[in-house]
Amino acid sequence: MRQPLPADMFDELCPSSLNPIRFGDKWAALVIRCLEHGPRRFSELRVPLRRVTPKVLTQSLRSLERDGLVRRTVRTPHVEYELTPVGRSMLEPMAVACAWAERHWDELLDARESYDNANRLDRAR
């Protein structure tokens, strides 16, 4: 029996949300991380990816499958998703990108806050 994915695997302040390097769509990197330790069912992915609607998660999985990063396997009565060898090769560059985001966390947050504040002022005029 495999361990369930932790519900708090990606909190709202996760460094991955600040990572300016995108792998596929907005959620692709998080899906890849969820599949890092083996195949998962859709319902298992929904636990840590609770901020993603089922429709968007389905679209992200299909896109990853289309790009050859994820394999979808029907195992009646359920479906499992797993990383392909090409998808698994994304784990290393993603780890480097996440480490970079963690190192620059404060700078990234400050930049976003400054930008948002400046845009709020512009819109108020």
mmCIF file of the C-alpha atoms, coordinates in Angstrom:
data_MODEL
# 
_entry.id   MODEL 
# 
loop_
_atom_site.group_PDB 
_atom_site.id 
_atom_site.type_symbol 
_atom_site.label_atom_id 
_atom_site.label_alt_id 
_atom_site.label_comp_id 
_atom_site.label_asym_id 
_atom_site.label_entity_id 
_atom_site.label_seq_id 
_atom_site.pdbx_PDB_ins_code 
_atom_site.Cartn_x 
_atom_site.Cartn_y 
_atom_site.Cartn_z 
_atom_site.occupancy 
_atom_site.B_iso_or_equiv 
_atom_site.pdbx_formal_charge 
_atom_site.auth_seq_id 
_atom_site.auth_comp_id 
_atom_site.auth_asym_id 
_atom_site.auth_atom_id 
_atom_site.pdbx_PDB_model_num 
ATOM 1   C CA . MET A 1 1   ? 0.000   0.000  0.000   1.00 0.00 ? 1   MET A CA 1 
ATOM 2   C CA . ARG A 1 2   ? 1.417   3.375  -0.940  1.00 0.00 ? 2   ARG A CA 1 
ATOM 3   C CA . GLN A 1 3   ? 1.460   6.355  1.374   1.00 0.00 ? 3   GLN A CA 1 
ATOM 4   C CA . PRO A 1 4   ? -1.244  8.971  0.714   1.00 0.00 ? 4   PRO A CA 1 
ATOM 5   C CA . LEU A 1 5   ? -0.169  12.362 -0.535  1.00 0.00 ? 5   LEU A CA 1 
ATOM 6   C CA . PRO A 1 6   ? -0.152  14.943 2.266   1.00 0.00 ? 6   PRO A CA 1 
ATOM 7   C CA . ALA A 1 7   ? -3.002  17.441 2.042   1.00 0.00 ? 7   ALA A CA 1 
ATOM 8   C CA . ASP A 1 8   ? -0.603  20.291 2.886   1.00 0.00 ? 8   ASP A CA 1 
ATOM 9   C CA . MET A 1 9   ? 1.989   19.255 0.306   1.00 0.00 ? 9   MET A CA 1 
ATOM 10  C CA . PHE A 1 10  ? 1.501   22.614 -1.445  1.00 0.00 ? 10  PHE A CA 1 
ATOM 11  C CA . ASP A 1 11  ? 0.396   25.338 0.908   1.00 0.00 ? 11  ASP A CA 1 
ATOM 12  C CA . GLU A 1 12  ? -0.573  28.705 -0.515  1.00 0.00 ? 12  GLU A CA 1 
ATOM 13  C CA . LEU A 1 13  ? 2.861   30.112 0.253   1.00 0.00 ? 13  LEU A CA 1 
ATOM 14  C CA . CYS A 1 14  ? 4.685   27.262 -1.438  1.00 0.00 ? 14  CYS A CA 1 
ATOM 15  C CA . PRO A 1 15  ? 7.876   28.428 -3.171  1.00 0.00 ? 15  PRO A CA 1 
ATOM 16  C CA . SER A 1 16  ? 6.676   26.717 -6.337  1.00 0.00 ? 16  SER A CA 1 
ATOM 17  C CA . SER A 1 17  ? 3.965   29.370 -6.656  1.00 0.00 ? 17  SER A CA 1 
ATOM 18  C CA . LEU A 1 18  ? 6.710   31.995 -6.852  1.00 0.00 ? 18  LEU A CA 1 
ATOM 19  C CA . ASN A 1 19  ? 8.817   30.090 -9.334  1.00 0.00 ? 19  ASN A CA 1 
ATOM 20  C CA . PRO A 1 20  ? 8.966   32.133 -12.553 1.00 0.00 ? 20  PRO A CA 1 
ATOM 21  C CA . ILE A 1 21  ? 10.073  29.073 -14.531 1.00 0.00 ? 21  ILE A CA 1 
ATOM 22  C CA . ARG A 1 22  ? 7.015   27.270 -15.878 1.00 0.00 ? 22  ARG A CA 1 
ATOM 23  C CA . PHE A 1 23  ? 6.906   23.619 -16.868 1.00 0.00 ? 23  PHE A CA 1 
ATOM 24  C CA . GLY A 1 24  ? 3.806   23.300 -19.016 1.00 0.00 ? 24  GLY A CA 1 
ATOM 25  C CA . ASP A 1 25  ? 0.783   25.049 -17.537 1.00 0.00 ? 25  ASP A CA 1 
ATOM 26  C CA . LYS A 1 26  ? 0.418   26.681 -14.135 1.00 0.00 ? 26  LYS A CA 1 
ATOM 27  C CA . TRP A 1 27  ? -0.189  23.380 -12.328 1.00 0.00 ? 27  TRP A CA 1 
ATOM 28  C CA . ALA A 1 28  ? 2.048   21.012 -14.307 1.00 0.00 ? 28  ALA A CA 1 
ATOM 29  C CA . ALA A 1 29  ? 5.050   21.220 -11.967 1.00 0.00 ? 29  ALA A CA 1 
ATOM 30  C CA . LEU A 1 30  ? 2.852   20.447 -8.965  1.00 0.00 ? 30  LEU A CA 1 
ATOM 31  C CA . VAL A 1 31  ? 1.291   17.462 -10.743 1.00 0.00 ? 31  VAL A CA 1 
ATOM 32  C CA . ILE A 1 32  ? 4.762   16.184 -11.629 1.00 0.00 ? 32  ILE A CA 1 
ATOM 33  C CA . ARG A 1 33  ? 5.829   16.506 -7.976  1.00 0.00 ? 33  ARG A CA 1 
ATOM 34  C CA . CYS A 1 34  ? 2.750   14.538 -6.884  1.00 0.00 ? 34  CYS A CA 1 
ATOM 35  C CA . LEU A 1 35  ? 3.739   11.725 -9.256  1.00 0.00 ? 35  LEU A CA 1 
ATOM 36  C CA . GLU A 1 36  ? 7.389   11.714 -8.184  1.00 0.00 ? 36  GLU A CA 1 
ATOM 37  C CA . HIS A 1 37  ? 7.042   8.603  -5.994  1.00 0.00 ? 37  HIS A CA 1 
ATOM 38  C CA . GLY A 1 38  ? 4.849   6.545  -8.263  1.00 0.00 ? 38  GLY A CA 1 
ATOM 39  C CA . PRO A 1 39  ? 1.444   6.283  -9.914  1.00 0.00 ? 39  PRO A CA 1 
ATOM 40  C CA . ARG A 1 40  ? -1.555  8.077  -8.449  1.00 0.00 ? 40  ARG A CA 1 
ATOM 41  C CA . ARG A 1 41  ? -5.269  8.094  -9.041  1.00 0.00 ? 41  ARG A CA 1 
ATOM 42  C CA . PHE A 1 42  ? -7.062  11.333 -9.872  1.00 0.00 ? 42  PHE A CA 1 
ATOM 43  C CA . SER A 1 43  ? -8.714  11.388 -6.445  1.00 0.00 ? 43  SER A CA 1 
ATOM 44  C CA . GLU A 1 44  ? -5.291  11.093 -4.776  1.00 0.00 ? 44  GLU A CA 1 
ATOM 45  C CA . LEU A 1 45  ? -3.970  14.043 -6.780  1.00 0.00 ? 45  LEU A CA 1 
ATOM 46  C CA . ARG A 1 46  ? -6.964  16.128 -5.717  1.00 0.00 ? 46  ARG A CA 1 
ATOM 47  C CA . VAL A 1 47  ? -5.865  16.046 -2.044  1.00 0.00 ? 47  VAL A CA 1 
ATOM 48  C CA . PRO A 1 48  ? -2.721  18.224 -2.267  1.00 0.00 ? 48  PRO A CA 1 
ATOM 49  C CA . LEU A 1 49  ? -4.033  19.997 -5.383  1.00 0.00 ? 49  LEU A CA 1 
ATOM 50  C CA . ARG A 1 50  ? -7.293  21.044 -3.751  1.00 0.00 ? 50  ARG A CA 1 
ATOM 51  C CA . ARG A 1 51  ? -6.949  24.612 -5.122  1.00 0.00 ? 51  ARG A CA 1 
ATOM 52  C CA . VAL A 1 52  ? -7.180  23.216 -8.668  1.00 0.00 ? 52  VAL A CA 1 
ATOM 53  C CA . THR A 1 53  ? -10.641 22.561 -10.030 1.00 0.00 ? 53  THR A CA 1 
ATOM 54  C CA . PRO A 1 54  ? -11.232 19.023 -11.336 1.00 0.00 ? 54  PRO A CA 1 
ATOM 55  C CA . LYS A 1 55  ? -11.675 20.432 -14.853 1.00 0.00 ? 55  LYS A CA 1 
ATOM 56  C CA . VAL A 1 56  ? -8.335  22.272 -14.782 1.00 0.00 ? 56  VAL A CA 1 
ATOM 57  C CA . LEU A 1 57  ? -6.549  19.271 -13.243 1.00 0.00 ? 57  LEU A CA 1 
ATOM 58  C CA . THR A 1 58  ? -7.937  17.087 -16.032 1.00 0.00 ? 58  THR A CA 1 
ATOM 59  C CA . GLN A 1 59  ? -6.712  19.594 -18.627 1.00 0.00 ? 59  GLN A CA 1 
ATOM 60  C CA . SER A 1 60  ? -3.271  19.711 -17.019 1.00 0.00 ? 60  SER A CA 1 
ATOM 61  C CA . LEU A 1 61  ? -3.017  15.905 -16.932 1.00 0.00 ? 61  LEU A CA 1 
ATOM 62  C CA . ARG A 1 62  ? -4.072  15.665 -20.583 1.00 0.00 ? 62  ARG A CA 1 
ATOM 63  C CA . SER A 1 63  ? -1.514  18.271 -21.566 1.00 0.00 ? 63  SER A CA 1 
ATOM 64  C CA . LEU A 1 64  ? 1.235   16.431 -19.672 1.00 0.00 ? 64  LEU A CA 1 
ATOM 65  C CA . GLU A 1 65  ? 0.141   13.180 -21.315 1.00 0.00 ? 65  GLU A CA 1 
ATOM 66  C CA . ARG A 1 66  ? 0.159   14.833 -24.751 1.00 0.00 ? 66  ARG A CA 1 
ATOM 67  C CA . ASP A 1 67  ? 3.703   16.124 -24.115 1.00 0.00 ? 67  ASP A CA 1 
ATOM 68  C CA . GLY A 1 68  ? 4.847   12.619 -23.156 1.00 0.00 ? 68  GLY A CA 1 
ATOM 69  C CA . LEU A 1 69  ? 5.543   13.467 -19.517 1.00 0.00 ? 69  LEU A CA 1 
ATOM 70  C CA . VAL A 1 70  ? 2.682   11.485 -17.966 1.00 0.00 ? 70  VAL A CA 1 
ATOM 71  C CA . ARG A 1 71  ? 1.214   8.083  -18.824 1.00 0.00 ? 71  ARG A CA 1 
ATOM 72  C CA . ARG A 1 72  ? -2.472  7.414  -18.220 1.00 0.00 ? 72  ARG A CA 1 
ATOM 73  C CA . THR A 1 73  ? -3.315  3.780  -17.518 1.00 0.00 ? 73  THR A CA 1 
ATOM 74  C CA . VAL A 1 74  ? -6.854  2.435  -17.235 1.00 0.00 ? 74  VAL A CA 1 
ATOM 75  C CA . ARG A 1 75  ? -7.064  -0.152 -14.479 1.00 0.00 ? 75  ARG A CA 1 
ATOM 76  C CA . THR A 1 76  ? -10.727 -1.031 -14.277 1.00 0.00 ? 76  THR A CA 1 
ATOM 77  C CA . PRO A 1 77  ? -12.479 0.444  -12.365 1.00 0.00 ? 77  PRO A CA 1 
ATOM 78  C CA . HIS A 1 78  ? -10.026 3.355  -12.022 1.00 0.00 ? 78  HIS A CA 1 
ATOM 79  C CA . VAL A 1 79  ? -7.348  5.288  -13.912 1.00 0.00 ? 79  VAL A CA 1 
ATOM 80  C CA . GLU A 1 80  ? -3.786  5.917  -12.739 1.00 0.00 ? 80  GLU A CA 1 
ATOM 81  C CA . TYR A 1 81  ? -1.323  8.564  -13.824 1.00 0.00 ? 81  TYR A CA 1 
ATOM 82  C CA . GLU A 1 82  ? 2.431   8.118  -13.653 1.00 0.00 ? 82  GLU A CA 1 
ATOM 83  C CA . LEU A 1 83  ? 5.541   9.864  -14.897 1.00 0.00 ? 83  LEU A CA 1 
ATOM 84  C CA . THR A 1 84  ? 7.159   8.581  -18.065 1.00 0.00 ? 84  THR A CA 1 
ATOM 85  C CA . PRO A 1 85  ? 10.967  8.455  -18.213 1.00 0.00 ? 85  PRO A CA 1 
ATOM 86  C CA . VAL A 1 86  ? 10.865  11.885 -19.903 1.00 0.00 ? 86  VAL A CA 1 
ATOM 87  C CA . GLY A 1 87  ? 8.570   13.183 -17.164 1.00 0.00 ? 87  GLY A CA 1 
ATOM 88  C CA . ARG A 1 88  ? 10.880  11.764 -14.516 1.00 0.00 ? 88  ARG A CA 1 
ATOM 89  C CA . SER A 1 89  ? 13.775  13.635 -16.161 1.00 0.00 ? 89  SER A CA 1 
ATOM 90  C CA . MET A 1 90  ? 11.948  16.880 -15.267 1.00 0.00 ? 90  MET A CA 1 
ATOM 91  C CA . LEU A 1 91  ? 12.391  16.258 -11.536 1.00 0.00 ? 91  LEU A CA 1 
ATOM 92  C CA . GLU A 1 92  ? 16.018  17.392 -11.421 1.00 0.00 ? 92  GLU A CA 1 
ATOM 93  C CA . PRO A 1 93  ? 15.596  20.748 -13.218 1.00 0.00 ? 93  PRO A CA 1 
ATOM 94  C CA . MET A 1 94  ? 12.433  21.352 -11.192 1.00 0.00 ? 94  MET A CA 1 
ATOM 95  C CA . ALA A 1 95  ? 14.351  20.774 -7.955  1.00 0.00 ? 95  ALA A CA 1 
ATOM 96  C CA . VAL A 1 96  ? 16.951  23.331 -9.061  1.00 0.00 ? 96  VAL A CA 1 
ATOM 97  C CA . ALA A 1 97  ? 14.220  25.847 -9.943  1.00 0.00 ? 97  ALA A CA 1 
ATOM 98  C CA . CYS A 1 98  ? 12.469  25.284 -6.586  1.00 0.00 ? 98  CYS A CA 1 
ATOM 99  C CA . ALA A 1 99  ? 15.740  25.740 -4.686  1.00 0.00 ? 99  ALA A CA 1 
ATOM 100 C CA . TRP A 1 100 ? 16.307  29.003 -6.575  1.00 0.00 ? 100 TRP A CA 1 
ATOM 101 C CA . ALA A 1 101 ? 12.788  30.210 -5.657  1.00 0.00 ? 101 ALA A CA 1 
ATOM 102 C CA . GLU A 1 102 ? 13.410  29.347 -2.000  1.00 0.00 ? 102 GLU A CA 1 
ATOM 103 C CA . ARG A 1 103 ? 16.705  31.291 -2.002  1.00 0.00 ? 103 ARG A CA 1 
ATOM 104 C CA . HIS A 1 104 ? 15.017  34.346 -3.527  1.00 0.00 ? 104 HIS A CA 1 
ATOM 105 C CA . TRP A 1 105 ? 11.712  34.005 -1.660  1.00 0.00 ? 105 TRP A CA 1 
ATOM 106 C CA . ASP A 1 106 ? 11.821  37.407 0.072   1.00 0.00 ? 106 ASP A CA 1 
ATOM 107 C CA . GLU A 1 107 ? 12.931  39.230 -3.069  1.00 0.00 ? 107 GLU A CA 1 
ATOM 108 C CA . LEU A 1 108 ? 10.175  37.623 -5.129  1.00 0.00 ? 108 LEU A CA 1 
ATOM 109 C CA . LEU A 1 109 ? 7.504   38.480 -2.558  1.00 0.00 ? 109 LEU A CA 1 
ATOM 110 C CA . ASP A 1 110 ? 8.781   42.060 -2.256  1.00 0.00 ? 110 ASP A CA 1 
ATOM 111 C CA . ALA A 1 111 ? 8.790   42.482 -6.035  1.00 0.00 ? 111 ALA A CA 1 
ATOM 112 C CA . ARG A 1 112 ? 5.229   41.186 -6.348  1.00 0.00 ? 112 ARG A CA 1 
ATOM 113 C CA . GLU A 1 113 ? 4.023   43.396 -3.509  1.00 0.00 ? 113 GLU A CA 1 
ATOM 114 C CA . SER A 1 114 ? 5.692   46.491 -5.017  1.00 0.00 ? 114 SER A CA 1 
ATOM 115 C CA . TYR A 1 115 ? 4.244   45.741 -8.429  1.00 0.00 ? 115 TYR A CA 1 
ATOM 116 C CA . ASP A 1 116 ? 0.744   45.129 -7.059  1.00 0.00 ? 116 ASP A CA 1 
ATOM 117 C CA . ASN A 1 117 ? 0.850   48.309 -4.949  1.00 0.00 ? 117 ASN A CA 1 
ATOM 118 C CA . ALA A 1 118 ? 2.017   50.399 -7.915  1.00 0.00 ? 118 ALA A CA 1 
ATOM 119 C CA . ASN A 1 119 ? -0.724  48.984 -10.134 1.00 0.00 ? 119 ASN A CA 1 
ATOM 120 C CA . ARG A 1 120 ? -3.372  49.641 -7.483  1.00 0.00 ? 120 ARG A CA 1 
ATOM 121 C CA . LEU A 1 121 ? -2.280  53.278 -7.350  1.00 0.00 ? 121 LEU A CA 1 
ATOM 122 C CA . ASP A 1 122 ? -2.343  53.542 -11.141 1.00 0.00 ? 122 ASP A CA 1 
ATOM 123 C CA . ARG A 1 123 ? -5.880  52.137 -11.304 1.00 0.00 ? 123 ARG A CA 1 
ATOM 124 C CA . ALA A 1 124 ? -7.088  54.446 -8.538  1.00 0.00 ? 124 ALA A CA 1 
ATOM 125 C CA . ARG A 1 125 ? -6.085  57.536 -10.559 1.00 0.00 ? 125 ARG A CA 1 
# 
